[in-house]
């Protein structure tokens, strides 16, 4: 099997998570500057076989689009076009809050919990785990 790569897209940076080859475990990989995301994926694919992307879909509490929804839709279309792989959308509501709570539960110090890049990476992991559990 190939890996799944999840993206928690943000205008400044993107959290990245990936599965193992058996697609059982979701693990945080890194955080990438949004402008460098596509090059990161190109470089990552040189050494890793990807089956699909999992992309966090931003929504408001009522299910309507957010200010960043159109950017995520454009990214979805670009990933499909550039890489020829399926892109699965996963509701990302509350993932940042869940990521922050995960940081607290794991005992990270207050100073370390201010690291927004780590929050994005954990959010991507939560998005990916959510996708794995829903299949």
Secondary structure by P-SEA (a helix, b strand, c coil): cbbbbbbbccccbbbbbbbcccccbbbbcccccccaaaaaaaaaaccccccbbbbbbbbccccccccaaaaaaaaaaaaaaaccbbbbbccccaaaaaaaaaaaaacccccccccaaaaaaaaaaaaaaaaaaac
